[in-house]
Amino acid sequence: MMIAWYFETALAKQYDTTISVFEKRLLDKWTHNKAIQKARESYRVSDEHKEVLKGMKI
């Protein structure tokens, strides 16, 4: 869970740098999906980015 929160924060603060981790699927499935879930629930991530992340769930 801690790793998922870390990547949620990274997506909120440095989206362009962090999104490649999700595009390349470098995280295990649970962490990948949980980080996306947390980012989509966050007020700090833009609506446009949330829509992109929605399509990246495994």
GROMACS elastic network, one bead per residue, 0.5 to 0.9 nm:
[ bonds ]
;  ai    aj funct       b0    kb
    1     4     6  0.50525   500
    1     5     6  0.62942   500
    1     6     6  0.86235   500
    1    31     6  0.70975   500
    1    34     6  0.76357   500
    1    35     6  0.83371   500
    2     5     6  0.51505   500
    2     6     6  0.61910   500
    2     7     6  0.87989   500
    3     7     6  0.63250   500
    3     8     6  0.86050   500
    3    31     6  0.69869   500
    3    35     6  0.78969   500
    4     7     6  0.52630   500
    4     8     6  0.61664   500
    4     9     6  0.87044   500
    4    30     6  0.88087   500
    4    31     6  0.53980   500
    4    32     6  0.71317   500
    4    33     6  0.83798   500
    4    34     6  0.58632   500
    4    36     6  0.80613   500
    4    38     6  0.76057   500
    5     9     6  0.62130   500
    5    10     6  0.85434   500
    5    34     6  0.83202   500
    5    35     6  0.62353   500
    5    38     6  0.70762   500
    5    39     6  0.84538   500
    6     9     6  0.52611   500
    6    10     6  0.62184   500
    6    11     6  0.87084   500
    6    35     6  0.80182   500
    7    11     6  0.60335   500
    7    12     6  0.85152   500
    7    18     6  0.75417   500
    7    32     6  0.87693   500
    7    35     6  0.59639   500
    7    36     6  0.84470   500
    7    39     6  0.83045   500
    8    11     6  0.51263   500
    8    12     6  0.63082   500
    8    13     6  0.87742   500
    8    34     6  0.88125   500
    8    35     6  0.52868   500
    8    36     6  0.69605   500
    8    37     6  0.85235   500
    8    38     6  0.60291   500
    8    40     6  0.87009   500
    8    42     6  0.81700   500
    8    45     6  0.87596   500
    9    12     6  0.50197   500
    9    13     6  0.61717   500
    9    14     6  0.82471   500
    9    35     6  0.89895   500
    9    39     6  0.76503   500
    9    44     6  0.85618   500
   10    13     6  0.51889   500
   10    14     6  0.54034   500
   10    15     6  0.66060   500
   10    17     6  0.83918   500
   10    18     6  0.62382   500
   10    19     6  0.89967   500
   11    14     6  0.54278   500
   11    16     6  0.78267   500
   11    17     6  0.81270   500
   11    18     6  0.57760   500
   11    19     6  0.69280   500
   11    35     6  0.89694   500
   11    39     6  0.70242   500
   11    44     6  0.89265   500
   11    45     6  0.71732   500
   11    49     6  0.88971   500
   12    15     6  0.60026   500
   12    39     6  0.72499   500
   12    42     6  0.81273   500
   12    43     6  0.87954   500
   12    44     6  0.55066   500
   12    46     6  0.81431   500
   13    44     6  0.80520   500
   13    45     6  0.82664   500
   14    17     6  0.56259   500
   14    18     6  0.61629   500
   14    19     6  0.85411   500
   15    18     6  0.51821   500
   15    19     6  0.57883   500
   15    20     6  0.89805   500
   15    45     6  0.85048   500
   15    49     6  0.81847   500
   16    19     6  0.57202   500
   16    20     6  0.76124   500
   17    20     6  0.64933   500
   17    21     6  0.82951   500
   18    21     6  0.57128   500
   18    22     6  0.74516   500
   19    22     6  0.53325   500
   19    23     6  0.63031   500
   19    24     6  0.87430   500
   19    53     6  0.87192   500
   20    24     6  0.59880   500
   20    25     6  0.82414   500
   20    26     6  0.88436   500
   21    24     6  0.54032   500
   21    25     6  0.60004   500
   21    26     6  0.56145   500
   21    27     6  0.74137   500
   22    26     6  0.66158   500
   22    27     6  0.74525   500
   22    32     6  0.69957   500
   22    36     6  0.88185   500
   22    53     6  0.85990   500
   22    56     6  0.73116   500
   22    57     6  0.89550   500
   23    26     6  0.81068   500
   23    56     6  0.74870   500
   24    27     6  0.86504   500
   25    28     6  0.76250   500
   25    29     6  0.82200   500
   25    32     6  0.74454   500
   25    58     6  0.89852   500
   26    32     6  0.82172   500
   27    30     6  0.81526   500
   27    31     6  0.62271   500
   27    32     6  0.54715   500
   28    31     6  0.55735   500
   28    32     6  0.59900   500
   28    33     6  0.86521   500
   29    32     6  0.51110   500
   29    33     6  0.61487   500
   29    34     6  0.84887   500
   29    57     6  0.87482   500
   29    58     6  0.66792   500
   30    33     6  0.53480   500
   30    34     6  0.59869   500
   30    35     6  0.84961   500
   30    58     6  0.88430   500
   31    34     6  0.50695   500
   31    35     6  0.59384   500
   31    36     6  0.84745   500
   32    35     6  0.54389   500
   32    36     6  0.64004   500
   32    37     6  0.87564   500
   32    57     6  0.74512   500
   32    58     6  0.77428   500
   33    36     6  0.51167   500
   33    37     6  0.61211   500
   33    38     6  0.86813   500
   33    56     6  0.84003   500
   33    57     6  0.56138   500
   33    58     6  0.66050   500
   34    38     6  0.61338   500
   34    39     6  0.85040   500
   35    38     6  0.51362   500
   35    39     6  0.60773   500
   35    40     6  0.85555   500
   36    39     6  0.50586   500
   36    40     6  0.60974   500
   36    41     6  0.86144   500
   36    50     6  0.83347   500
   36    53     6  0.61961   500
   36    54     6  0.74047   500
   36    56     6  0.80377   500
   36    57     6  0.71146   500
   37    40     6  0.51942   500
   37    41     6  0.63239   500
   37    42     6  0.87579   500
   37    53     6  0.86293   500
   37    54     6  0.83701   500
   37    57     6  0.87141   500
   38    41     6  0.50754   500
   38    42     6  0.61968   500
   39    42     6  0.50605   500
   39    43     6  0.82737   500
   39    44     6  0.80707   500
   39    45     6  0.63858   500
   39    50     6  0.71838   500
   39    53     6  0.82092   500
   40    43     6  0.81000   500
   40    45     6  0.70675   500
   40    46     6  0.87724   500
   40    47     6  0.82902   500
   40    49     6  0.83939   500
   40    50     6  0.52406   500
   40    51     6  0.82974   500
   40    53     6  0.74735   500
   40    54     6  0.77037   500
   41    44     6  0.89461   500
   41    45     6  0.83876   500
   41    50     6  0.86758   500
   42    45     6  0.58707   500
   42    46     6  0.87296   500
   43    46     6  0.74293   500
   43    47     6  0.89457   500
   45    48     6  0.83791   500
   45    49     6  0.65235   500
   45    50     6  0.67238   500
   46    49     6  0.52992   500
   46    50     6  0.62862   500
   46    51     6  0.88743   500
   47    51     6  0.63727   500
   47    52     6  0.88614   500
   48    51     6  0.53100   500
   48    52     6  0.65931   500
   48    53     6  0.88569   500
   49    52     6  0.50967   500
   49    53     6  0.62038   500
   49    54     6  0.85850   500
   50    53     6  0.50594   500
   50    54     6  0.60841   500
   50    55     6  0.89665   500
   51    54     6  0.50497   500
   51    55     6  0.68793   500
   52    55     6  0.56522   500
   52    56     6  0.68859   500
   53    56     6  0.50546   500
   53    57     6  0.70065   500
   54    57     6  0.61428   500
   55    58     6  0.86300   500
